[in-house]
Amino acid sequence: MEMIKTKTYDEMSKKGCSLLINKMQHLENPVLGLATGSTPEGLYAELIKKNQQHEVSFQNVSTFNLDEYVGLEKTDPNSYRYYMNQKLFKHIDIDSKNAHVPNGMAGDLQKECRDYEQLIREAKGADVQILGLGLNGHIGFNEPGTPFSSRTHVVELDESTRKANARFFTSINHVPTKAVTMGIETIMESKSIILFVSGEGKAEAVARLMNGDVSEAFPASILQKHEHVTIIGDEAALGKV
Ligand code: GLP
């Protein structure tokens, strides 16, 4: 695993953005895996800037988001579709039909999972997967105990994850209990991965991801087995590795 340490969150976002653009420039039709959460917000703001300055185009790009809550409309400010529209898609020149987020409102969620996998397969997987890290080691919404062999599936969210994400909702009771997430095997099939981490709160989790046992009890530990992972983070998050 390659590690890039920056002084600040801002620098992490800028360096991460250059790294991503550099990878995109070597590809004719880049396929990106995208994440939500607070951590990649700075990256998306940078990508918007670079797109507006014509340094990168998304016209030939397809994207696949990692996950989506079950039961939130795409117009709900807490849905990940809404987040992506507001924080990236509506500001860049991507063709909206190429910007995929699982549909957490699908009547048949199992079919939604199968269809999402199929779309990813047809795109031949992500060239670059952007990841954040949950405090309990989750990637996407793959909670501890998720088989490493999992594909896109419906998950029951951990209480700790619901608590961590409650800051975006009026109360924890409004945080959905389920989500659709790309599976761990789906994520591992990406050709390269850039994991963003920021803040002291993540330091313990980053250290366990890099130096702990590879175990389903800590999903992100599987990244030790991927050949092209870059972890980019600020000093606070990388303080314990
Ligand atoms: C959320 C998301 C993940 C994200 C993680 C960390 O629950 N499902 O995709 O990477 O938690 O979020 P944050 O960046 O806000 O710390």
Boltz pocket constraint, residues with backbone or C-beta under 6 A from the ligand:
constraints:
  - pocket:
      binder: B
      contacts: [[A, 35], [A, 36], [A, 37], [A, 38], [A, 39], [A, 40], [A, 66], [A, 67], [A, 131], [A, 132], [A, 133], [A, 134], [A, 135], [A, 138], [A, 139], [A, 140], [A, 141], [A, 161], [A, 165]]
      max_distance: 6.0
